Amino acid sequence: MKFIDLQKQYQVMKTEIDQAILGVLDTSNYILGEPVTELEKKLADFLNIKHCISCANGTDALLLPLIAKGIGEGDAVFVPNFTFFATAEVVSLRGATPIFVDVDENTFNINTQKLENTIKEVLTECKLNPAAVIPVDLFGLPAAHREISNIAHKYGLIVIEDGAQGFGGMINRKKACSFGDVATTSFFPSKPLGCYGDGGAMFTDDDSLADELRSLRKHGECNGHRYNHKRVGINSRLDSLQAAVLLVKLGAFQRYELDRRNELATLYTQKLADAVKTPIVPENYFSSWAQYTIKLKNREQRDYIKTELQERGIPTRVYYEKPLNRQEVYKGKLQFDKTFETTEKLCSQVLSLPMHPYLTNDEVDSICELIKSFV
């Protein structure tokens, strides 16, 4: 059994994907070719947003808006403590200071009350300028974006939605990757919509910001003139081969993959609800289930079940074993919450189970029966 079965996905789409790749090879237009333009339009239409600007990977998708907004030394950027390292890494790359915020124990996403409290602490206790917040749509569930936007507006912060895991999620039919001043996603192969390498994208309704992001992803080119530069950018372009693959996968994602992920999540929850703490999706929220993550009683029980499943050929993952504030690079750095109680607890409890649209009901049944017997 695979944790995410990309081979099975390819076999289902093989004819379409092979044709799409051969189409690019025939044209030999490998960088920012026609598939990229078509993909950007289809993604923007899917999200009902004006601009999609593709780039080389999900990390660059977070970094480029920080560059565009001039965020750097002396600025504070608020990020959830329970997420992948890249969310904080891009802040540090700009010379700004990542300020970690504890998360909600039910949704795993940034705790909005603690976010506002931490902003207030920064304003009163240090010389940093609160500049931005990067809420993460963890495991496919959108963060509490309306509350976050209200807080950000109150304190003059910009919002950069990290939708690397959130593509396909929704709040009241408004799709993840369409919140905030700018939103981002990743097309890393294991994501809900993934390519066959690295890829990413940014989304915004702001015409001026979109133009700047397009310039920044191509070394700061001015008005598309290759040797005329008005700003310092980076080289971060999505190649045509990856875009061609994504166009095929986007069709499958819309037609059946997203629905199938939710069917499997419902099945997991029905079978495991009496044995473990299953994921919670708040009312009017919709998850794309990048991961199906259960909570166990403690680290010992979690590690025991993980080992027992592995011995029976069932792979699992722990996202995440260590909070951002305890990463070696951030030890001893500025922190306002000294305990991060929820994050610390989650790091010892969480276990992500196999989740992909090509998992069978029988496979889910067998996983659940084993977990219940171990519990």
DONU-936834 format. One record per residue (C-alpha): residue in one letter; z, y, x. Coordinates in steps of 0.25 Angstrom, whole numbers, plus 5000, padded with zeros to 4 digits. Example, Ala and Ser with C-alpha at 12.3 -4.5 7.8 and 13.67 -1.06 7.14 Angstrom:
2
<node aa="A" Z="5031" Y="4982" X="5049"/>
<node aa="S" Z="5029" Y="4996" X="5055"/>
This chain:
375
<node aa="M" Z="5000" Y="5000" X="5000"/>
<node aa="K" Z="4997" Y="5014" X="5005"/>
<node aa="F" Z="5006" Y="5026" X="5003"/>
<node aa="I" Z="4993" Y="5034" X="5000"/>
<node aa="D" Z="4981" Y="5025" X="4999"/>
<node aa="L" Z="4969" Y="5034" X="5004"/>
<node aa="Q" Z="4961" Y="5021" X="5007"/>
<node aa="K" Z="4961" Y="5017" X="4992"/>
<node aa="Q" Z="4958" Y="5032" X="4988"/>
<node aa="Y" Z="4946" Y="5032" X="4998"/>
<node aa="Q" Z="4941" Y="5018" X="4992"/>
<node aa="V" Z="4941" Y="5024" X="4978"/>
<node aa="M" Z="4933" Y="5037" X="4982"/>
<node aa="K" Z="4925" Y="5031" X="4994"/>
<node aa="T" Z="4911" Y="5033" X="4989"/>
<node aa="E" Z="4914" Y="5048" X="4985"/>
<node aa="I" Z="4921" Y="5051" X="4998"/>
<node aa="D" Z="4911" Y="5044" X="5007"/>
<node aa="Q" Z="4900" Y="5052" X="5000"/>
<node aa="A" Z="4908" Y="5065" X="5001"/>
<node aa="I" Z="4910" Y="5063" X="5016"/>
<node aa="L" Z="4895" Y="5059" X="5018"/>
<node aa="G" Z="4891" Y="5072" X="5011"/>
<node aa="V" Z="4899" Y="5080" X="5021"/>
<node aa="L" Z="4893" Y="5072" X="5033"/>
<node aa="D" Z="4879" Y="5074" X="5028"/>
<node aa="T" Z="4881" Y="5089" X="5027"/>
<node aa="S" Z="4889" Y="5090" X="5041"/>
<node aa="N" Z="4896" Y="5102" X="5035"/>
<node aa="Y" Z="4910" Y="5098" X="5039"/>
<node aa="I" Z="4919" Y="5110" X="5039"/>
<node aa="L" Z="4921" Y="5119" X="5026"/>
<node aa="G" Z="4908" Y="5112" X="5020"/>
<node aa="E" Z="4904" Y="5111" X="5005"/>
<node aa="P" Z="4915" Y="5100" X="5002"/>
<node aa="V" Z="4925" Y="5110" X="5006"/>
<node aa="T" Z="4920" Y="5121" X="4997"/>
<node aa="E" Z="4919" Y="5112" X="4986"/>
<node aa="L" Z="4933" Y="5106" X="4988"/>
<node aa="E" Z="4939" Y="5120" X="4988"/>
<node aa="K" Z="4932" Y="5123" X="4975"/>
<node aa="K" Z="4937" Y="5111" X="4968"/>
<node aa="L" Z="4951" Y="5112" X="4973"/>
<node aa="A" Z="4952" Y="5126" X="4968"/>
<node aa="D" Z="4946" Y="5122" X="4955"/>
<node aa="F" Z="4956" Y="5110" X="4954"/>
<node aa="L" Z="4968" Y="5120" X="4956"/>
<node aa="N" Z="4962" Y="5131" X="4948"/>
<node aa="I" Z="4964" Y="5141" X="4960"/>
<node aa="K" Z="4954" Y="5150" X="4966"/>
<node aa="H" Z="4953" Y="5146" X="4981"/>
<node aa="C" Z="4955" Y="5133" X="4988"/>
<node aa="I" Z="4954" Y="5135" X="5004"/>
<node aa="S" Z="4953" Y="5122" X="5011"/>
<node aa="C" Z="4958" Y="5120" X="5025"/>
<node aa="A" Z="4961" Y="5109" X="5035"/>
<node aa="N" Z="4974" Y="5104" X="5031"/>
<node aa="G" Z="4987" Y="5106" X="5022"/>
<node aa="T" Z="4995" Y="5113" X="5033"/>
<node aa="D" Z="4984" Y="5123" X="5036"/>
<node aa="A" Z="4983" Y="5126" X="5021"/>
<node aa="L" Z="4998" Y="5130" X="5022"/>
<node aa="L" Z="4996" Y="5138" X="5035"/>
<node aa="L" Z="4984" Y="5146" X="5031"/>
<node aa="P" Z="4991" Y="5153" X="5019"/>
<node aa="L" Z="5002" Y="5157" X="5028"/>
<node aa="I" Z="4992" Y="5163" X="5038"/>
<node aa="A" Z="4985" Y="5170" X="5027"/>
<node aa="K" Z="4998" Y="5176" X="5022"/>
<node aa="G" Z="5003" Y="5181" X="5035"/>
<node aa="I" Z="5015" Y="5172" X="5035"/>
<node aa="G" Z="5022" Y="5171" X="5049"/>
<node aa="E" Z="5033" Y="5175" X="5058"/>
<node aa="G" Z="5045" Y="5181" X="5050"/>
<node aa="D" Z="5041" Y="5174" X="5037"/>
<node aa="A" Z="5048" Y="5164" X="5029"/>
<node aa="V" Z="5041" Y="5153" X="5022"/>
<node aa="F" Z="5049" Y="5144" X="5012"/>
<node aa="V" Z="5045" Y="5129" X="5012"/>
<node aa="P" Z="5051" Y="5117" X="5006"/>
<node aa="N" Z="5060" Y="5109" X="5015"/>
<node aa="F" Z="5055" Y="5096" X="5010"/>
<node aa="T" Z="5040" Y="5095" X="5013"/>
<node aa="F" Z="5030" Y="5092" X="5024"/>
<node aa="F" Z="5031" Y="5100" X="5037"/>
<node aa="A" Z="5018" Y="5107" X="5036"/>
<node aa="T" Z="5024" Y="5116" X="5025"/>
<node aa="A" Z="5034" Y="5122" X="5035"/>
<node aa="E" Z="5025" Y="5120" X="5047"/>
<node aa="V" Z="5014" Y="5131" X="5043"/>
<node aa="V" Z="5025" Y="5141" X="5041"/>
<node aa="S" Z="5030" Y="5139" X="5055"/>
<node aa="L" Z="5016" Y="5139" X="5060"/>
<node aa="R" Z="5015" Y="5153" X="5055"/>
<node aa="G" Z="5028" Y="5157" X="5062"/>
<node aa="A" Z="5035" Y="5159" X="5049"/>
<node aa="T" Z="5048" Y="5152" X="5045"/>
<node aa="P" Z="5048" Y="5141" X="5035"/>
<node aa="I" Z="5060" Y="5142" X="5026"/>
<node aa="F" Z="5064" Y="5128" X="5020"/>
<node aa="V" Z="5068" Y="5127" X="5006"/>
<node aa="D" Z="5074" Y="5114" X="5000"/>
<node aa="V" Z="5067" Y="5107" X="4989"/>
<node aa="D" Z="5069" Y="5102" X="4974"/>
<node aa="E" Z="5075" Y="5088" X="4974"/>
<node aa="N" Z="5066" Y="5084" X="4962"/>
<node aa="T" Z="5053" Y="5090" X="4966"/>
<node aa="F" Z="5054" Y="5090" X="4981"/>
<node aa="N" Z="5048" Y="5104" X="4981"/>
<node aa="I" Z="5054" Y="5117" X="4985"/>
<node aa="N" Z="5067" Y="5121" X="4978"/>
<node aa="T" Z="5063" Y="5135" X="4971"/>
<node aa="Q" Z="5078" Y="5139" X="4970"/>
<node aa="K" Z="5080" Y="5136" X="4985"/>
<node aa="L" Z="5067" Y="5143" X="4988"/>
<node aa="E" Z="5072" Y="5156" X="4982"/>
<node aa="N" Z="5086" Y="5155" X="4988"/>
<node aa="T" Z="5080" Y="5153" X="5002"/>
<node aa="I" Z="5070" Y="5165" X="5001"/>
<node aa="K" Z="5083" Y="5173" X="4997"/>
<node aa="E" Z="5090" Y="5168" X="5010"/>
<node aa="V" Z="5078" Y="5171" X="5019"/>
<node aa="L" Z="5078" Y="5185" X="5013"/>
<node aa="T" Z="5093" Y="5188" X="5015"/>
<node aa="E" Z="5096" Y="5180" X="5028"/>
<node aa="C" Z="5084" Y="5181" X="5038"/>
<node aa="K" Z="5073" Y="5190" X="5042"/>
<node aa="L" Z="5061" Y="5181" X="5037"/>
<node aa="N" Z="5052" Y="5186" X="5027"/>
<node aa="P" Z="5050" Y="5176" X="5015"/>
<node aa="A" Z="5035" Y="5175" X="5015"/>
<node aa="A" Z="5031" Y="5162" X="5008"/>
<node aa="V" Z="5035" Y="5149" X="5001"/>
<node aa="I" Z="5027" Y="5136" X="5003"/>
<node aa="P" Z="5031" Y="5126" X="4991"/>
<node aa="V" Z="5026" Y="5112" X="4993"/>
<node aa="D" Z="5021" Y="5103" X="4982"/>
<node aa="L" Z="5028" Y="5091" X="4987"/>
<node aa="F" Z="5023" Y="5077" X="4984"/>
<node aa="G" Z="5013" Y="5083" X="4974"/>
<node aa="L" Z="5023" Y="5091" X="4965"/>
<node aa="P" Z="5021" Y="5106" X="4964"/>
<node aa="A" Z="5032" Y="5114" X="4969"/>
<node aa="A" Z="5039" Y="5124" X="4959"/>
<node aa="H" Z="5028" Y="5134" X="4961"/>
<node aa="R" Z="5031" Y="5144" X="4949"/>
<node aa="E" Z="5045" Y="5145" X="4954"/>
<node aa="I" Z="5041" Y="5146" X="4968"/>
<node aa="S" Z="5031" Y="5157" X="4965"/>
<node aa="N" Z="5041" Y="5165" X="4958"/>
<node aa="I" Z="5051" Y="5165" X="4969"/>
<node aa="A" Z="5039" Y="5168" X="4979"/>
<node aa="H" Z="5035" Y="5180" X="4971"/>
<node aa="K" Z="5049" Y="5185" X="4970"/>
<node aa="Y" Z="5051" Y="5185" X="4985"/>
<node aa="G" Z="5037" Y="5188" X="4989"/>
<node aa="L" Z="5033" Y="5175" X="4995"/>
<node aa="I" Z="5019" Y="5169" X="4995"/>
<node aa="V" Z="5018" Y="5154" X="4990"/>
<node aa="I" Z="5010" Y="5144" X="4998"/>
<node aa="E" Z="5010" Y="5131" X="4989"/>
<node aa="D" Z="5010" Y="5118" X="4998"/>
<node aa="G" Z="5002" Y="5109" X="4989"/>
<node aa="A" Z="4999" Y="5099" X="5000"/>
<node aa="Q" Z="5005" Y="5088" X="4991"/>
<node aa="G" Z="5003" Y="5095" X="4978"/>
<node aa="F" Z="4989" Y="5095" X="4975"/>
<node aa="G" Z="4987" Y="5090" X="4961"/>
<node aa="G" Z="5001" Y="5094" X="4956"/>
<node aa="M" Z="5003" Y="5104" X="4945"/>
<node aa="I" Z="5013" Y="5113" X="4938"/>
<node aa="N" Z="5009" Y="5116" X="4924"/>
<node aa="R" Z="4995" Y="5112" X="4927"/>
<node aa="K" Z="4994" Y="5122" X="4938"/>
<node aa="K" Z="4990" Y="5114" X="4951"/>
<node aa="A" Z="4997" Y="5113" X="4964"/>
<node aa="C" Z="4990" Y="5120" X="4975"/>
<node aa="S" Z="4988" Y="5132" X="4965"/>
<node aa="F" Z="5002" Y="5138" X="4967"/>
<node aa="G" Z="5007" Y="5149" X="4976"/>
<node aa="D" Z="4999" Y="5160" X="4983"/>
<node aa="V" Z="4991" Y="5149" X="4990"/>
<node aa="A" Z="4992" Y="5134" X="4989"/>
<node aa="T" Z="4989" Y="5123" X="4999"/>
<node aa="T" Z="4986" Y="5108" X="4999"/>
<node aa="S" Z="4983" Y="5097" X="5009"/>
<node aa="F" Z="4972" Y="5087" X="5009"/>
<node aa="F" Z="4979" Y="5077" X="5019"/>
<node aa="P" Z="4975" Y="5063" X="5015"/>
<node aa="S" Z="4988" Y="5059" X="5008"/>
<node aa="K" Z="4989" Y="5071" X="4999"/>
<node aa="P" Z="4985" Y="5070" X="4984"/>
<node aa="L" Z="4971" Y="5076" X="4988"/>
<node aa="G" Z="4969" Y="5072" X="5002"/>
<node aa="C" Z="4957" Y="5072" X="5011"/>
<node aa="Y" Z="4954" Y="5062" X="5023"/>
<node aa="G" Z="4960" Y="5071" X="5034"/>
<node aa="D" Z="4967" Y="5085" X="5033"/>
<node aa="G" Z="4964" Y="5096" X="5023"/>
<node aa="G" Z="4970" Y="5107" X="5015"/>
<node aa="A" Z="4968" Y="5118" X="5006"/>
<node aa="M" Z="4974" Y="5131" X="5001"/>
<node aa="F" Z="4973" Y="5137" X="4987"/>
<node aa="T" Z="4974" Y="5151" X="4981"/>
<node aa="D" Z="4970" Y="5161" X="4971"/>
<node aa="D" Z="4971" Y="5172" X="4981"/>
<node aa="D" Z="4956" Y="5176" X="4985"/>
<node aa="S" Z="4961" Y="5184" X="4997"/>
<node aa="L" Z="4970" Y="5173" X="5002"/>
<node aa="A" Z="4959" Y="5162" X="5000"/>
<node aa="D" Z="4949" Y="5170" X="5009"/>
<node aa="E" Z="4960" Y="5172" X="5020"/>
<node aa="L" Z="4963" Y="5157" X="5019"/>
<node aa="R" Z="4948" Y="5153" X="5020"/>
<node aa="S" Z="4947" Y="5163" X="5032"/>
<node aa="L" Z="4960" Y="5157" X="5039"/>
<node aa="R" Z="4956" Y="5143" X="5038"/>
<node aa="K" Z="4943" Y="5146" X="5046"/>
<node aa="H" Z="4950" Y="5154" X="5058"/>
<node aa="G" Z="4951" Y="5167" X="5050"/>
<node aa="E" Z="4936" Y="5169" X="5048"/>
<node aa="C" Z="4932" Y="5182" X="5041"/>
<node aa="N" Z="4923" Y="5180" X="5029"/>
<node aa="G" Z="4917" Y="5167" X="5034"/>
<node aa="H" Z="4912" Y="5172" X="5047"/>
<node aa="R" Z="4915" Y="5162" X="5057"/>
<node aa="Y" Z="4917" Y="5171" X="5069"/>
<node aa="N" Z="4924" Y="5183" X="5062"/>
<node aa="H" Z="4939" Y="5181" X="5060"/>
<node aa="K" Z="4948" Y="5191" X="5053"/>
<node aa="R" Z="4961" Y="5182" X="5054"/>
<node aa="V" Z="4967" Y="5171" X="5063"/>
<node aa="G" Z="4965" Y="5158" X="5055"/>
<node aa="I" Z="4964" Y="5143" X="5058"/>
<node aa="N" Z="4954" Y="5132" X="5057"/>
<node aa="S" Z="4958" Y="5125" X="5045"/>
<node aa="R" Z="4945" Y="5120" X="5037"/>
<node aa="L" Z="4944" Y="5108" X="5028"/>
<node aa="D" Z="4932" Y="5100" X="5032"/>
<node aa="S" Z="4921" Y="5095" X="5023"/>
<node aa="L" Z="4924" Y="5080" X="5024"/>
<node aa="Q" Z="4938" Y="5082" X="5019"/>
<node aa="A" Z="4933" Y="5091" X="5008"/>
<node aa="A" Z="4923" Y="5081" X="5004"/>
<node aa="V" Z="4934" Y="5070" X="5003"/>
<node aa="L" Z="4943" Y="5079" X="4995"/>
<node aa="L" Z="4932" Y="5082" X="4985"/>
<node aa="V" Z="4931" Y="5067" X="4982"/>
<node aa="K" Z="4946" Y="5066" X="4982"/>
<node aa="L" Z="4949" Y="5078" X="4973"/>
<node aa="G" Z="4940" Y="5072" X="4962"/>
<node aa="A" Z="4948" Y="5059" X="4962"/>
<node aa="F" Z="4961" Y="5067" X="4963"/>
<node aa="Q" Z="4957" Y="5075" X="4950"/>
<node aa="R" Z="4952" Y="5063" X="4943"/>
<node aa="Y" Z="4963" Y="5052" X="4945"/>
<node aa="E" Z="4971" Y="5053" X="4957"/>
<node aa="L" Z="4981" Y="5064" X="4953"/>
<node aa="D" Z="4983" Y="5057" X="4939"/>
<node aa="R" Z="4985" Y="5043" X="4947"/>
<node aa="R" Z="4995" Y="5049" X="4956"/>
<node aa="N" Z="5003" Y="5054" X="4944"/>
<node aa="E" Z="5002" Y="5040" X="4937"/>
<node aa="L" Z="5007" Y="5034" X="4949"/>
<node aa="A" Z="5019" Y="5044" X="4950"/>
<node aa="T" Z="5022" Y="5041" X="4936"/>
<node aa="L" Z="5022" Y="5026" X="4938"/>
<node aa="Y" Z="5031" Y="5028" X="4950"/>
<node aa="T" Z="5041" Y="5036" X="4943"/>
<node aa="Q" Z="5042" Y="5027" X="4931"/>
<node aa="K" Z="5045" Y="5015" X="4940"/>
<node aa="L" Z="5054" Y="5022" X="4949"/>
<node aa="A" Z="5062" Y="5032" X="4941"/>
<node aa="D" Z="5074" Y="5023" X="4939"/>
<node aa="A" Z="5075" Y="5019" X="4954"/>
<node aa="V" Z="5073" Y="5031" X="4962"/>
<node aa="K" Z="5071" Y="5046" X="4960"/>
<node aa="T" Z="5056" Y="5048" X="4957"/>
<node aa="P" Z="5049" Y="5062" X="4958"/>
<node aa="I" Z="5051" Y="5072" X="4948"/>
<node aa="V" Z="5039" Y="5081" X="4942"/>
<node aa="P" Z="5044" Y="5093" X="4935"/>
<node aa="E" Z="5039" Y="5096" X="4921"/>
<node aa="N" Z="5025" Y="5103" X="4921"/>
<node aa="Y" Z="5023" Y="5098" X="4936"/>
<node aa="F" Z="5013" Y="5088" X="4940"/>
<node aa="S" Z="5013" Y="5081" X="4954"/>
<node aa="S" Z="5001" Y="5075" X="4962"/>
<node aa="W" Z="5011" Y="5065" X="4968"/>
<node aa="A" Z="5007" Y="5067" X="4983"/>
<node aa="Q" Z="5019" Y="5058" X="4984"/>
<node aa="Y" Z="5028" Y="5050" X="4975"/>
<node aa="T" Z="5042" Y="5052" X="4981"/>
<node aa="I" Z="5054" Y="5046" X="4976"/>
<node aa="K" Z="5069" Y="5049" X="4980"/>
<node aa="L" Z="5079" Y="5038" X="4984"/>
<node aa="K" Z="5094" Y="5039" X="4985"/>
<node aa="N" Z="5095" Y="5041" X="5000"/>
<node aa="R" Z="5088" Y="5039" X="5013"/>
<node aa="E" Z="5092" Y="5025" X="5015"/>
<node aa="Q" Z="5087" Y="5021" X="5001"/>
<node aa="R" Z="5074" Y="5028" X="5004"/>
<node aa="D" Z="5072" Y="5022" X="5018"/>
<node aa="Y" Z="5075" Y="5008" X="5013"/>
<node aa="I" Z="5065" Y="5009" X="5001"/>
<node aa="K" Z="5054" Y="5015" X="5010"/>
<node aa="T" Z="5056" Y="5003" X="5020"/>
<node aa="E" Z="5056" Y="4993" X="5010"/>
<node aa="L" Z="5043" Y="4998" X="5003"/>
<node aa="Q" Z="5037" Y="4999" X="5017"/>
<node aa="E" Z="5040" Y="4984" X="5020"/>
<node aa="R" Z="5033" Y="4981" X="5007"/>
<node aa="G" Z="5020" Y="4989" X="5011"/>
<node aa="I" Z="5023" Y="5001" X="5003"/>
<node aa="P" Z="5023" Y="5014" X="5011"/>
<node aa="T" Z="5031" Y="5026" X="5007"/>
<node aa="R" Z="5034" Y="5040" X="5014"/>
<node aa="V" Z="5046" Y="5049" X="5015"/>
<node aa="Y" Z="5042" Y="5064" X="5013"/>
<node aa="Y" Z="5050" Y="5070" X="5019"/>
<node aa="E" Z="5060" Y="5064" X="5029"/>
<node aa="K" Z="5064" Y="5077" X="5035"/>
<node aa="P" Z="5065" Y="5091" X="5029"/>
<node aa="L" Z="5057" Y="5102" X="5035"/>
<node aa="N" Z="5070" Y="5110" X="5040"/>
<node aa="R" Z="5074" Y="5098" X="5048"/>
<node aa="Q" Z="5060" Y="5096" X="5055"/>
<node aa="E" Z="5063" Y="5098" X="5070"/>
<node aa="V" Z="5054" Y="5111" X="5071"/>
<node aa="Y" Z="5063" Y="5118" X="5061"/>
<node aa="K" Z="5077" Y="5113" X="5065"/>
<node aa="G" Z="5086" Y="5125" X="5068"/>
<node aa="K" Z="5076" Y="5135" X="5061"/>
<node aa="L" Z="5079" Y="5144" X="5049"/>
<node aa="Q" Z="5084" Y="5137" X="5037"/>
<node aa="F" Z="5091" Y="5143" X="5024"/>
<node aa="D" Z="5094" Y="5130" X="5017"/>
<node aa="K" Z="5103" Y="5122" X="5027"/>
<node aa="T" Z="5104" Y="5109" X="5019"/>
<node aa="F" Z="5091" Y="5107" X="5011"/>
<node aa="E" Z="5098" Y="5097" X="5003"/>
<node aa="T" Z="5087" Y="5092" X="4994"/>
<node aa="T" Z="5077" Y="5091" X="5005"/>
<node aa="E" Z="5087" Y="5083" X="5014"/>
<node aa="K" Z="5089" Y="5074" X="5002"/>
<node aa="L" Z="5075" Y="5071" X="4999"/>
<node aa="C" Z="5072" Y="5068" X="5013"/>
<node aa="S" Z="5081" Y="5056" X="5012"/>
<node aa="Q" Z="5076" Y="5052" X="4998"/>
<node aa="V" Z="5061" Y="5053" X="4996"/>
<node aa="L" Z="5051" Y="5042" X="4997"/>
<node aa="S" Z="5037" Y="5043" X="4994"/>
<node aa="L" Z="5030" Y="5031" X="4988"/>
<node aa="P" Z="5015" Y="5028" X="4988"/>
<node aa="M" Z="5007" Y="5037" X="4980"/>
<node aa="H" Z="4992" Y="5038" X="4979"/>
<node aa="P" Z="4982" Y="5037" X="4967"/>
<node aa="Y" Z="4977" Y="5023" X="4971"/>
<node aa="L" Z="4991" Y="5017" X="4970"/>
<node aa="T" Z="4992" Y="5006" X="4959"/>
<node aa="N" Z="5002" Y="5005" X="4948"/>
<node aa="D" Z="5006" Y="4991" X="4954"/>
<node aa="E" Z="5008" Y="4997" X="4967"/>
<node aa="V" Z="5017" Y="5008" X="4961"/>
<node aa="D" Z="5025" Y="4997" X="4953"/>
<node aa="S" Z="5027" Y="4989" X="4966"/>
<node aa="I" Z="5032" Y="5001" X="4974"/>
<node aa="C" Z="5042" Y="5004" X="4962"/>
<node aa="E" Z="5047" Y="4990" X="4960"/>
<node aa="L" Z="5050" Y="4989" X="4975"/>
<node aa="I" Z="5057" Y="5003" X="4976"/>
<node aa="K" Z="5066" Y="4999" X="4963"/>
<node aa="S" Z="5070" Y="4986" X="4970"/>
<node aa="F" Z="5074" Y="4993" X="4983"/>
<node aa="V" Z="5082" Y="5004" X="4975"/>
